């Protein structure tokens, strides 16, 4: 399957004028206002799969992570389709001036990595889903260190959130954001970079829903979810992914990004 066609000028104008501004909060709304021109006019942005996005009710979006700018484009996709995504992000960002106001105003969810408060991250996401929110997570824990840009081995906290909340799970694939806003360097404004977001149909994880939340169950569920994300990305890129995902523990120098932590490792039912 080919890349989605970039939005036309008329589509960009339409989405700019009609985009949803409610439920964003002042600071998060202001951030969207500032970034929106770059997304719509500074890139060749296109998407596919908007028909899969539920217009109401809690839903979990699970995506690959190729750039720290992925949330920007995923937010634009969600907003253009009438939904305001809430992201899980490392808790340290809540101590950064201005950034903390943006995150709090947007009702995003702090992730307490490698601490006794890690369970609060899952509870926050589950509560948001129960309240009918659209919650987005990147289970890799940071943008990929795979040399070819394929998803890395994911953390299994996404399965805990999906199984405990009972919310439907949808795969979302990002590609091109890594060239529009590289990890190192300035935004590439010319030539305009092509950025694509594709949403897939709901992932069937019913086989795991009645099982105890052991590590084995959560690992298997996470693998199925990320296999669907990888397949969506492979279709988007027109390439074949590796048989096994890249192991981030063997990589060095990966910068922390948006994350969802591993669930407890004990091989016993979770509370």
C-alpha positions in Angstrom: 0.0 0.0 0.0 1.3 3.5 -0.9 1.8 6.4 1.5 -1.3 8.5 2.1 -1.7 11.5 -0.2 -0.7 14.7 1.4 -3.6 16.9 2.4 -4.8 19.4 -0.2 -4.7 23.1 0.4 -8.5 23.1 0.9 -8.3 20.2 3.4 -5.6 22.1 5.4 -7.7 25.2 5.5 -10.8 23.2 6.4 -9.1 21.3 9.3 -7.5 24.6 10.5 -10.9 26.4 10.7 -13.0 23.5 11.9 -10.6 21.7 14.2 -11.9 20.9 17.7 -10.7 23.3 20.4 -12.7 22.1 23.3 -11.2 20.0 26.2 -7.7 21.1 25.4 -7.2 23.5 28.3 -5.6 26.9 27.9 -1.9 26.0 27.8 -2.3 22.8 25.8 -4.7 24.7 23.4 -2.1 27.4 23.0 0.6 24.9 22.2 -1.6 23.4 19.5 -2.2 26.9 18.1 1.5 27.5 17.9 2.5 24.1 16.4 -0.5 23.7 14.0 0.9 25.9 11.2 4.1 23.8 11.1 2.1 20.6 11.0 -0.3 21.7 8.3 1.8 24.1 6.3 5.4 23.2 7.1 5.1 19.5 6.1 3.4 17.3 3.5 1.2 15.7 6.0 -1.3 13.0 5.1 -3.2 10.3 6.9 -5.4 7.3 6.4 -7.8 5.2 8.5 -9.7 8.0 10.2 -12.9 5.9 9.8 -11.6 3.5 12.4 -11.3 6.1 15.1 -14.3 5.9 17.5 -16.0 9.2 17.8 -17.0 8.7 21.4 -15.9 6.5 24.3 -12.6 5.4 25.7 -10.1 3.9 23.3 -6.4 3.1 23.4 -4.1 4.1 20.6 -0.9 2.2 20.4 1.8 3.4 18.1 5.4 3.1 17.0 7.8 5.9 17.9 10.3 7.2 15.4 10.6 10.8 16.6 9.9 13.0 19.6 7.5 14.8 17.3 5.1 11.8 16.8 2.7 13.2 19.4 2.4 16.4 17.4 1.2 14.6 14.3 -0.9 12.1 16.2 -2.7 15.0 18.0 -3.3 16.7 14.7 -4.8 13.4 13.3 -7.0 13.0 16.4 -8.1 16.6 16.5 -9.0 16.6 12.8 -11.3 13.6 13.5 -13.0 15.2 16.5 -10.9 13.5 19.3 -8.4 15.0 21.7 -5.7 12.4 22.6 -4.3 12.2 26.1 -0.7 11.0 26.1 1.4 9.1 28.6 4.7 10.9 29.2 7.6 10.7 31.6 6.8 12.3 35.0 10.0 14.4 34.9 8.3 16.7 32.3 5.8 17.8 35.0 8.7 19.6 36.7 9.7 21.7 33.6 8.3 25.2 33.5 5.6 25.9 30.9 5.8 22.2 29.7 4.1 21.1 33.0 1.3 23.6 32.4 0.8 22.3 28.8 0.7 18.7 30.0 -1.5 19.3 33.0 -3.9 21.5 30.9 -4.1 18.8 28.3 -4.9 16.2 31.0 -2.0 14.0 29.9 -0.8 11.2 32.1 2.6 11.1 34.0 4.5 7.9 33.9 6.7 7.2 36.9 9.4 5.0 35.5 11.5 2.7 37.7 9.8 3.8 40.9 7.3 2.6 43.5 4.8 5.0 41.9 4.8 3.2 38.5 1.4 1.7 39.3 -0.1 5.2 39.3 0.7 5.5 35.6 -1.5 2.5 34.8 -4.2 3.7 37.1 -4.2 7.2 35.5 -4.5 5.7 32.0 -7.3 3.3 33.1 -9.2 6.1 34.8 -8.9 8.3 31.6 -10.2 5.4 29.5 -13.1 4.8 31.9 -14.0 8.5 31.6 -14.3 8.1 27.8 -10.9 9.6 26.9 -8.7 8.7 23.9 -5.4 7.6 25.4 -2.2 7.2 23.3 0.9 5.2 24.2 4.2 4.3 22.7 5.1 1.0 24.3 8.8 1.1 23.2 9.4 3.6 25.9 11.3 6.0 23.7 11.7 6.7 20.0 13.3 3.7 18.3 17.0 3.1 18.2 16.5 0.5 15.5 18.8 1.6 12.6 16.1 1.0 10.1 13.4 2.7 12.1 11.3 -0.4 13.0 9.7 -0.7 16.4 11.8 -2.0 19.3 10.9 -4.6 21.8 8.0 -3.1 23.7 7.3 -2.8 27.4 4.3 -4.8 28.6 2.5 -2.0 30.6 0.3 -1.4 27.5 -1.3 -4.8 28.0 -2.1 -4.1 31.6 -3.8 -0.9 30.6 -5.7 -2.6 27.7 -6.8 -5.7 29.7 -7.7 -3.9 33.0 -9.6 -1.1 31.3 -11.4 -3.3 28.7 -11.1 -0.5 26.2 -10.8 -1.2 22.5 -7.2 -1.0 21.2 -6.2 0.5 17.8 -2.8 0.5 16.1 -1.4 3.7 14.7 1.7 4.0 12.6 3.9 7.0 12.2 6.4 7.6 9.4 8.3 10.6 8.1 8.2 12.6 11.4 11.8 11.5 11.9 12.9 13.6 8.9 10.6 16.5 9.5 11.8 17.0 13.1 15.0 15.0 13.5 16.2 13.9 17.0 19.4 15.9 16.4 19.0 19.2 14.5 16.4 21.7 13.4 13.1 21.2 11.8 13.4 20.6 8.0 11.2 23.2 6.5 12.5 22.9 2.9 12.0 20.8 1.0 8.8 20.0 2.9 9.0 16.5 4.4 6.3 14.0 3.8 4.8 12.8 7.1 2.2 10.0 7.3 -0.1 8.7 10.0 -2.2 5.6 9.5 -4.8 4.2 11.9 -5.8 0.5 11.7 -8.9 -1.3 12.7 -9.4 -2.5 16.3 -7.0 -5.2 17.5 -8.7 -8.4 18.7 -7.2 -9.2 22.1 -10.2 -11.1 23.4 -8.1 -14.3 23.8 -6.3 -12.6 26.7 -9.2 -10.8 28.4 -10.3 -13.7 30.7 -6.8 -14.8 31.7 -5.0 -13.8 34.9 -2.7 -10.8 34.4 0.5 -12.7 34.7 3.7 -11.6 33.0 3.3 -14.4 30.4 -0.2 -13.1 29.5 0.8 -9.5 29.3 4.0 -10.2 27.3 1.9 -12.2 24.8 -0.8 -9.6 24.6 1.8 -6.8 24.1 3.5 -8.8 21.4 0.2 -9.2 19.5 -0.5 -5.5 19.8 2.9 -4.5 18.6 2.9 -7.0 15.8 -0.2 -5.3 14.5 1.5 -1.9 14.8 4.5 -3.2 13.0 2.4 -4.8 10.2 0.6 -1.4 9.8 4.0 0.3 9.5 5.3 -2.3 7.1 2.3 -1.8 4.9 2.8 2.0 5.1 6.5 1.7 4.2 6.1 -1.1 1.6 8.9 -3.0 3.3 9.4 -6.2 5.3 10.1 -5.8 9.0 12.7 -7.9 10.9 11.5 -11.2 12.3 12.4 -10.1 15.9 12.2 -6.5 17.1 15.3 -4.6 18.0 16.4 -5.1 21.6 16.9 -1.6 23.3 18.9 -3.1 26.1 21.7 -3.7 23.5 21.5 -0.1 22.3 23.2 2.9 23.8 22.5 6.6 23.7 18.8 6.4 23.2 17.1 9.5 24.5 14.0 9.2 26.7 10.7 10.1 25.1 7.0 9.4 25.7 6.8 6.1 27.5 4.7 3.4 29.1 6.5 1.3 31.7 6.7 -2.5 32.1 4.2 -4.0 34.5 5.4 -5.9 37.5 7.4 -9.0 36.5 6.0 -11.6 38.9 4.5 -14.6 37.3 1.3 -14.4 39.3 -2.1 -12.7 38.8 -1.9 -9.0 39.2 -4.2 -7.1 41.5 
